[in-house]
Amino acid sequence: MKSWYAIYVRPRAEKKVASELEKAGVDHYLPLHTTLRRWSDRKKWIDLPLIPGYCFVHVAESNILDVLKVKHVFSVVRFNGKPAIVRDDHIEFLKRLLNQNEIEFKLASSMPEPGQEVEIIAGPFIGLKAEMVRINKKSTIILRLEQICNAFLLEIPVSDVVMVTATQEKSA
């Protein structure tokens, strides 16, 4: 059975690894975002990895050794000594995040402390459960991707979220 795994790659080699994985026929996902870079003589829109140093592969656990043979791949992210599985809904979240233009986001520089869990009930991320933090009277949703130690901050109107209660969690 295939699962998503995060692999750690050489810095600034994410696109090369994605290309090598493509050539090898490995199902992979490299989340890229477009940003404007400025130099002293020009400006240019470029695609950069959303999570520098990482790429995701969709393989059976028995095929991870083949992935590790790809040039510029250092290791698979592990948890308790085993390859850490990245949940399908986290990969889907990244894809939806990068395909929408309604909500601005940024990669958080550190992992937030645990907070109240909420469910988004409107907008492009409807159905997503995440943590909520209030900053300057604005609602900011934080989604943890624990397997790769990253979090995303999204500004979402308070009216678009509902608190998840313990009874909702048990029924899920």
GROMACS elastic network, one bead per residue, 0.5 to 0.9 nm:
[ bonds ]
;  ai    aj funct       b0    kb
    1    59     6  0.77787   500
    1    60     6  0.54363   500
    1    61     6  0.79128   500
    2    58     6  0.59808   500
    2    61     6  0.71339   500
    3    57     6  0.80108   500
    3    58     6  0.53213   500
    3    59     6  0.56515   500
    3    60     6  0.60906   500
    3    61     6  0.74219   500
    3    85     6  0.64166   500
    3    86     6  0.73985   500
    3    87     6  0.79294   500
    3    88     6  0.78366   500
    4    28     6  0.84715   500
    4    56     6  0.64490   500
    4    57     6  0.55100   500
    4    59     6  0.65893   500
    4    60     6  0.85327   500
    4    84     6  0.86184   500
    4    85     6  0.57296   500
    4    86     6  0.51512   500
    4    87     6  0.67842   500
    4    88     6  0.68660   500
    4    91     6  0.80077   500
    5    55     6  0.84605   500
    5    56     6  0.55407   500
    5    57     6  0.53514   500
    5    58     6  0.64336   500
    5    59     6  0.76428   500
    5    61     6  0.87326   500
    5    64     6  0.86962   500
    5    76     6  0.71196   500
    5    77     6  0.73050   500
    5    83     6  0.70946   500
    5    84     6  0.62673   500
    5    85     6  0.51159   500
    5    86     6  0.54377   500
    5    87     6  0.86610   500
    5   147     6  0.87863   500
    6    54     6  0.64457   500
    6    55     6  0.58362   500
    6    57     6  0.64817   500
    6    75     6  0.89026   500
    6    76     6  0.60355   500
    6    77     6  0.56195   500
    6    78     6  0.87168   500
    6    83     6  0.84771   500
    6    84     6  0.73750   500
    6    85     6  0.75757   500
    6    86     6  0.68121   500
    6   147     6  0.76904   500
    6   148     6  0.69552   500
    7    53     6  0.83052   500
    7    54     6  0.55905   500
    7    55     6  0.54358   500
    7    56     6  0.59751   500
    7    57     6  0.72742   500
    7    67     6  0.86483   500
    7    68     6  0.83938   500
    7    73     6  0.70559   500
    7    74     6  0.75083   500
    7    75     6  0.57892   500
    7    77     6  0.56783   500
    8    11     6  0.88598   500
    8    53     6  0.57097   500
    8    55     6  0.67815   500
    8    56     6  0.88796   500
    8    72     6  0.89297   500
    8    73     6  0.62259   500
    8    74     6  0.55915   500
    8    75     6  0.53051   500
    8    76     6  0.58883   500
    8    77     6  0.65658   500
    9    12     6  0.83661   500
    9    13     6  0.67402   500
    9    14     6  0.64652   500
    9    17     6  0.74724   500
    9    52     6  0.87538   500
    9    53     6  0.51646   500
    9    54     6  0.57459   500
    9    55     6  0.72257   500
    9    71     6  0.89628   500
    9    72     6  0.56826   500
    9    74     6  0.52378   500
    9    75     6  0.71531   500
    9    76     6  0.88438   500
   10    13     6  0.54415   500
   10    14     6  0.72192   500
   10    17     6  0.87742   500
   10    53     6  0.62504   500
   10    54     6  0.85588   500
   10    72     6  0.52751   500
   10    73     6  0.63380   500
   10    74     6  0.66371   500
   11    14     6  0.71173   500
   11    52     6  0.70229   500
   11    53     6  0.52085   500
   11    54     6  0.86520   500
   11    72     6  0.87187   500
   12    15     6  0.77628   500
   12    16     6  0.85525   500
   12    49     6  0.87068   500
   12    52     6  0.74376   500
   12    53     6  0.70557   500
   13    16     6  0.51861   500
   13    17     6  0.61798   500
   13    18     6  0.86600   500
   13    53     6  0.76800   500
   13    72     6  0.67231   500
   13    73     6  0.88021   500
   14    17     6  0.51755   500
   14    18     6  0.62190   500
   14    19     6  0.86813   500
   14    30     6  0.74608   500
   14    49     6  0.70490   500
   14    52     6  0.74760   500
   14    53     6  0.64653   500
   14    54     6  0.68129   500
   14    55     6  0.66433   500
   14    72     6  0.83656   500
   14    73     6  0.89555   500
   15    19     6  0.61660   500
   15    20     6  0.86370   500
   15    30     6  0.76391   500
   15    48     6  0.88118   500
   15    49     6  0.80194   500
   15    55     6  0.89337   500
   16    19     6  0.50664   500
   16    20     6  0.62244   500
   16    21     6  0.86093   500
   16    71     6  0.85389   500
   16    72     6  0.79687   500
   17    20     6  0.50097   500
   17    21     6  0.60446   500
   17    22     6  0.84636   500
   17    55     6  0.79620   500
   17    70     6  0.72188   500
   17    71     6  0.69040   500
   17    72     6  0.64253   500
   17    73     6  0.70290   500
   18    21     6  0.50725   500
   18    22     6  0.61124   500
   18    23     6  0.86798   500
   18    28     6  0.70967   500
   18    29     6  0.75852   500
   18    30     6  0.66667   500
   18    55     6  0.74076   500
   19    22     6  0.50154   500
   19    23     6  0.62953   500
   19    24     6  0.86870   500
   20    23     6  0.50477   500
   20    24     6  0.61998   500
   20    25     6  0.86499   500
   20    26     6  0.87472   500
   20    70     6  0.67957   500
   20    71     6  0.75316   500
   21    25     6  0.61872   500
   21    26     6  0.51516   500
   21    27     6  0.74065   500
   21    28     6  0.69618   500
   21    57     6  0.85586   500
   21    67     6  0.76834   500
   21    70     6  0.72189   500
   22    25     6  0.51095   500
   22    26     6  0.58800   500
   22    27     6  0.72853   500
   22    28     6  0.75791   500
   23    26     6  0.76910   500
   24    67     6  0.89496   500
   24    70     6  0.85970   500
   25    28     6  0.89686   500
   26    57     6  0.71232   500
   26    58     6  0.73808   500
   26    59     6  0.73732   500
   26    67     6  0.78955   500
   27    56     6  0.86614   500
   27    57     6  0.58676   500
   27    58     6  0.52335   500
   27    59     6  0.69501   500
   28    55     6  0.73852   500
   28    56     6  0.54810   500
   28    58     6  0.57248   500
   28    59     6  0.84959   500
   29    55     6  0.63294   500
   29    56     6  0.51048   500
   29    57     6  0.63298   500
   29    58     6  0.81062   500
   29    91     6  0.82951   500
   30    49     6  0.69196   500
   30    50     6  0.81272   500
   30    51     6  0.86295   500
   30    54     6  0.77836   500
   30    55     6  0.51350   500
   30    56     6  0.63222   500
   30    57     6  0.87823   500
   31    48     6  0.84259   500
   31    49     6  0.58599   500
   31    50     6  0.55359   500
   31    51     6  0.73099   500
   31    55     6  0.76940   500
   31    56     6  0.86429   500
   31    94     6  0.69325   500
   31    95     6  0.72334   500
   31    98     6  0.75311   500
   32    47     6  0.57791   500
   32    48     6  0.52711   500
   32    50     6  0.51649   500
   32    51     6  0.82090   500
   32    98     6  0.75894   500
   33    46     6  0.81672   500
   33    47     6  0.53957   500
   33    48     6  0.54996   500
   33    49     6  0.63457   500
   33    50     6  0.57891   500
   33    98     6  0.66850   500
   34    45     6  0.64050   500
   34    46     6  0.54537   500
   34    48     6  0.62929   500
   34    49     6  0.88510   500
   35    44     6  0.82898   500
   35    45     6  0.55154   500
   35    46     6  0.55910   500
   35    47     6  0.64151   500
   35    48     6  0.71902   500
   36    43     6  0.67659   500
   36    44     6  0.56246   500
   36    46     6  0.63700   500
   36    47     6  0.89015   500
   37    42     6  0.85215   500
   37    43     6  0.56860   500
   37    44     6  0.53726   500
   37    45     6  0.61506   500
   37    46     6  0.69463   500
   38    41     6  0.79896   500
   38    42     6  0.60831   500
   38    44     6  0.65434   500
   38    45     6  0.88512   500
   39    42     6  0.52549   500
   39    43     6  0.60839   500
   39    44     6  0.83693   500
   40    43     6  0.83246   500
   47    50     6  0.89462   500
   48    51     6  0.86736   500
   48    52     6  0.80984   500
   49    52     6  0.53770   500
   49    53     6  0.80178   500
   49    54     6  0.81575   500
   49    55     6  0.86926   500
   50    54     6  0.88738   500
   50   107     6  0.77576   500
   51    54     6  0.59767   500
   51    55     6  0.80088   500
   51   107     6  0.79638   500
   51   150     6  0.80996   500
   52    55     6  0.84456   500
   54   148     6  0.83123   500
   56    86     6  0.84617   500
   56    91     6  0.84854   500
   57    64     6  0.88057   500
   57    67     6  0.81937   500
   59    62     6  0.80176   500
   59    63     6  0.61873   500
   59    64     6  0.69544   500
   59    67     6  0.87951   500
   60    63     6  0.53927   500
   60    64     6  0.70317   500
   61    64     6  0.54805   500
   61    65     6  0.84504   500
   61    83     6  0.77671   500
   62    65     6  0.71161   500
   62    66     6  0.85852   500
   63    66     6  0.54209   500
   63    67     6  0.68212   500
   64    67     6  0.50601   500
   64    68     6  0.63638   500
   64    69     6  0.89426   500
   64    76     6  0.78178   500
   64    83     6  0.86186   500
   65    68     6  0.50545   500
   65    69     6  0.66256   500
   66    69     6  0.53330   500
   66    70     6  0.72503   500
   67    70     6  0.55653   500
   67    73     6  0.76881   500
   67    75     6  0.89470   500
   67    76     6  0.87431   500
   68    71     6  0.79942   500
   68    72     6  0.87761   500
   68    73     6  0.57971   500
   68    74     6  0.68877   500
   68    75     6  0.62721   500
   68    76     6  0.74588   500
   69    72     6  0.86733   500
   69    73     6  0.72244   500
   69    74     6  0.89649   500
   70    73     6  0.58035   500
   70    74     6  0.89342   500
   71    74     6  0.85387   500
   73    76     6  0.82990   500
   75    78     6  0.86252   500
   76    83     6  0.62637   500
   76    84     6  0.78576   500
   77    82     6  0.84427   500
   77    83     6  0.59086   500
   77    84     6  0.58346   500
   77    85     6  0.86521   500
   77   147     6  0.73493   500
   77   148     6  0.70995   500
   78    81     6  0.57135   500
   78    82     6  0.52099   500
   78    85     6  0.85053   500
   78   147     6  0.80053   500
   79    82     6  0.54692   500
   79    83     6  0.62175   500
   79    84     6  0.51949   500
   79    85     6  0.87013   500
   79   147     6  0.75609   500
   80    83     6  0.82912   500
   80    84     6  0.83344   500
   81    84     6  0.86088   500
   82    85     6  0.89087   500
   84   147     6  0.61510   500
   84   148     6  0.86778   500
   85    88     6  0.89515   500
   85   147     6  0.72128   500
   86    89     6  0.84796   500
   86    90     6  0.68387   500
   86    91     6  0.74289   500
   86   145     6  0.79949   500
   86   146     6  0.85633   500
   86   147     6  0.62072   500
   86   148     6  0.83163   500
   87    90     6  0.53629   500
   87    91     6  0.68160   500
   87    92     6  0.88524   500
   87   145     6  0.88675   500
   87   147     6  0.88479   500
   88    91     6  0.52509   500
   88    92     6  0.61902   500
   88    93     6  0.85685   500
   89    93     6  0.59359   500
   89    94     6  0.86296   500
   89   128     6  0.84333   500
   90    94     6  0.63445   500
   90    95     6  0.87185   500
   90   143     6  0.89581   500
   90   144     6  0.88845   500
   90   145     6  0.69229   500
   91    94     6  0.51716   500
   91    95     6  0.63608   500
   91    96     6  0.87022   500
   92    95     6  0.50906   500
   92    96     6  0.61288   500
   92    97     6  0.84386   500
   93    96     6  0.50946   500
   93    97     6  0.58837   500
   93    98     6  0.85680   500
   93   125     6  0.76241   500
   93   128     6  0.80032   500
   94    98     6  0.62205   500
   94    99     6  0.86065   500
   95    98     6  0.53631   500
   95    99     6  0.62152   500
   95   100     6  0.88797   500
   96    99     6  0.50885   500
   96   100     6  0.62998   500
   96   124     6  0.74286   500
   96   125     6  0.74163   500
   97   100     6  0.56987   500
   97   101     6  0.83384   500
   97   103     6  0.84490   500
   97   105     6  0.84147   500
   97   124     6  0.81757   500
   97   125     6  0.79435   500
   98   101     6  0.78943   500
  100   103     6  0.72278   500
  100   124     6  0.71546   500
  101   104     6  0.72747   500
  102   123     6  0.85248   500
  102   124     6  0.79552   500
  103   124     6  0.85910   500
  103   154     6  0.69976   500
  103   155     6  0.68776   500
  103   156     6  0.75461   500
  104   153     6  0.88744   500
  104   154     6  0.66963   500
  104   155     6  0.70753   500
  105   152     6  0.70318   500
  105   153     6  0.58082   500
  105   154     6  0.50810   500
  105   155     6  0.72240   500
  106   152     6  0.62120   500
  106   153     6  0.58460   500
  106   154     6  0.73540   500
  107   110     6  0.88463   500
  107   150     6  0.75406   500
  107   151     6  0.63125   500
  107   153     6  0.64532   500
  108   111     6  0.71247   500
  108   112     6  0.83855   500
  108   142     6  0.86721   500
  108   150     6  0.70326   500
  108   151     6  0.54535   500
  108   152     6  0.54750   500
  108   153     6  0.61891   500
  109   150     6  0.79406   500
  109   151     6  0.79568   500
  110   149     6  0.84054   500
  110   150     6  0.72278   500
  110   151     6  0.74018   500
  111   144     6  0.76153   500
  111   146     6  0.87805   500
  111   149     6  0.69249   500
  111   150     6  0.63576   500
  111   151     6  0.61029   500
  112   115     6  0.82388   500
  112   133     6  0.89007   500
  112   142     6  0.78185   500
  112   144     6  0.82705   500
  112   151     6  0.76355   500
  114   117     6  0.86692   500
  114   131     6  0.72011   500
  114   132     6  0.88724   500
  115   131     6  0.55971   500
  115   132     6  0.60730   500
  115   133     6  0.67029   500
  116   130     6  0.83344   500
  116   131     6  0.54923   500
  116   132     6  0.55824   500
  116   133     6  0.76127   500
  116   163     6  0.73337   500
  116   164     6  0.79043   500
  117   129     6  0.67380   500
  117   130     6  0.54868   500
  117   132     6  0.61624   500
  117   162     6  0.88336   500
  117   163     6  0.62894   500
  117   164     6  0.56809   500
  117   165     6  0.81990   500
  118   128     6  0.83271   500
  118   129     6  0.55696   500
  118   130     6  0.55010   500
  118   131     6  0.59371   500
  118   132     6  0.64075   500
  118   141     6  0.82880   500
  118   161     6  0.62035   500
  118   162     6  0.54944   500
  118   164     6  0.50184   500
  118   165     6  0.85975   500
  119   126     6  0.77114   500
  119   127     6  0.60878   500
  119   128     6  0.56316   500
  119   130     6  0.63971   500
  119   131     6  0.85858   500
  119   160     6  0.85409   500
  119   161     6  0.55520   500
  119   162     6  0.54640   500
  119   163     6  0.63905   500
  119   164     6  0.62930   500
  120   123     6  0.77949   500
  120   125     6  0.64046   500
  120   127     6  0.54487   500
  120   128     6  0.54776   500
  120   129     6  0.64079   500
  120   130     6  0.79350   500
  120   156     6  0.86720   500
  120   160     6  0.58091   500
  120   162     6  0.66053   500
  120   163     6  0.89691   500
  121   125     6  0.78773   500
  121   127     6  0.60144   500
  121   128     6  0.80657   500
  121   159     6  0.85114   500
  121   160     6  0.53168   500
  121   161     6  0.54586   500
  121   162     6  0.69689   500
  122   125     6  0.70117   500
  122   126     6  0.50091   500
  122   127     6  0.80523   500
  122   159     6  0.84429   500
  122   160     6  0.50795   500
  122   161     6  0.73914   500
  123   126     6  0.56874   500
  123   156     6  0.87483   500
  123   160     6  0.73336   500
  125   128     6  0.57360   500
  126   129     6  0.87626   500
  126   160     6  0.85533   500
  126   161     6  0.89444   500
  128   143     6  0.89365   500
  129   143     6  0.78227   500
  129   164     6  0.82131   500
  130   141     6  0.64921   500
  130   142     6  0.59329   500
  130   144     6  0.73308   500
  131   140     6  0.87662   500
  131   141     6  0.58847   500
  131   142     6  0.50298   500
  131   143     6  0.60332   500
  131   144     6  0.77564   500
  132   139     6  0.72486   500
  132   140     6  0.60453   500
  132   142     6  0.57704   500
  132   143     6  0.84405   500
  132   163     6  0.89773   500
  133   138     6  0.87961   500
  133   139     6  0.66517   500
  133   140     6  0.55050   500
  133   141     6  0.62899   500
  133   142     6  0.70865   500
  134   137     6  0.61354   500
  134   138     6  0.59218   500
  134   139     6  0.51846   500
  134   140     6  0.59350   500
  134   141     6  0.84196   500
  135   138     6  0.54504   500
  135   139     6  0.66472   500
  135   140     6  0.67676   500
  136   139     6  0.83795   500
  138   155     6  0.73890   500
  138   156     6  0.80966   500
  138   157     6  0.74908   500
  138   158     6  0.77292   500
  139   154     6  0.84637   500
  139   155     6  0.60118   500
  139   156     6  0.58328   500
  139   157     6  0.59670   500
  139   158     6  0.55995   500
  140   153     6  0.63594   500
  140   154     6  0.55250   500
  140   156     6  0.60650   500
  140   157     6  0.81928   500
  140   158     6  0.85961   500
  141   152     6  0.79412   500
  141   153     6  0.57302   500
  141   154     6  0.50985   500
  141   155     6  0.62776   500
  141   156     6  0.66959   500
  142   151     6  0.64189   500
  142   152     6  0.55233   500
  142   154     6  0.64975   500
  142   155     6  0.89986   500
  143   150     6  0.85852   500
  143   151     6  0.54770   500
  143   152     6  0.53631   500
  143   153     6  0.69057   500
  143   154     6  0.83053   500
  144   147     6  0.86961   500
  144   148     6  0.89789   500
  144   149     6  0.75950   500
  144   150     6  0.61723   500
  144   152     6  0.67562   500
  145   148     6  0.58968   500
  145   149     6  0.60784   500
  145   150     6  0.53371   500
  145   151     6  0.57747   500
  145   152     6  0.82317   500
  146   150     6  0.64356   500
  146   151     6  0.78249   500
  147   150     6  0.80183   500
  148   151     6  0.89013   500
  156   159     6  0.83130   500
  156   160     6  0.67383   500
  156   161     6  0.79424   500
  157   160     6  0.54815   500
  157   161     6  0.74622   500
  158   161     6  0.57119   500
  158   162     6  0.81606   500
  159   162     6  0.77905   500
  164   167     6  0.81981   500
  164   168     6  0.61368   500
  164   169     6  0.69820   500
  165   168     6  0.52612   500
  165   169     6  0.65027   500
  165   170     6  0.89358   500
  166   169     6  0.51414   500
  166   170     6  0.63923   500
  166   171     6  0.88631   500
  167   170     6  0.52219   500
  167   171     6  0.63886   500
  167   172     6  0.88155   500
  168   171     6  0.52946   500
  168   172     6  0.63608   500
  169   172     6  0.52760   500
